[in-house]
Amino acid sequence: MNRNTRRARAIAIAQAKPDSKLVAIRYLVLAASASAAIIALLMARAF
């Protein structure tokens, strides 16, 4: 692999956009974990 090929590959990786499905799943997991933490906190205060 020559220098230009490595450089082109590095530029392509740097400019790659994140997959929209992956971003959506990440936010969904974050929201679910935040909701679980809030529910656990409310249950701990109720009892």
C-alpha positions as CSV (number, residue, x, y, z in Angstrom):
1,M,0.0,0.0,0.0
2,N,1.6,3.2,-1.0
3,R,1.5,6.6,0.7
4,N,-1.4,8.1,-1.4
5,T,-3.6,5.0,-0.7
6,R,-3.0,5.3,3.0
7,R,-3.7,9.0,3.0
8,A,-6.9,8.6,1.0
9,R,-8.1,5.9,3.4
10,A,-7.3,8.0,6.4
11,I,-9.3,10.9,4.9
12,A,-12.2,8.7,4.1
13,I,-12.3,7.3,7.6
14,A,-12.1,10.8,9.1
15,Q,-15.0,12.1,6.9
16,A,-17.2,9.0,7.5
17,K,-20.7,9.9,8.8
18,P,-22.0,7.8,11.7
19,D,-24.7,5.4,10.8
20,S,-28.2,6.9,11.6
21,K,-29.5,3.5,13.0
22,L,-26.6,3.3,15.3
23,V,-27.1,6.8,16.6
24,A,-30.8,6.1,17.1
25,I,-30.1,2.9,19.0
26,R,-27.6,4.7,21.2
27,Y,-30.1,7.5,22.1
28,L,-32.8,4.9,22.8
29,V,-30.5,2.9,25.2
30,L,-29.5,6.2,26.9
31,A,-33.2,7.2,27.4
32,A,-34.1,3.7,28.7
33,S,-31.3,3.7,31.2
34,A,-32.2,7.2,32.4
35,S,-35.8,6.2,32.8
36,A,-34.8,3.1,34.8
37,A,-32.7,5.2,37.0
38,I,-35.5,7.7,37.7
39,I,-38.0,5.0,38.4
40,A,-35.5,3.3,40.8
41,L,-35.0,6.6,42.6
42,L,-38.7,7.2,42.9
43,M,-39.3,3.7,44.2
44,A,-36.6,4.1,46.7
45,R,-38.1,7.3,48.0
46,A,-41.6,5.9,48.1
47,F,-40.7,3.0,50.4
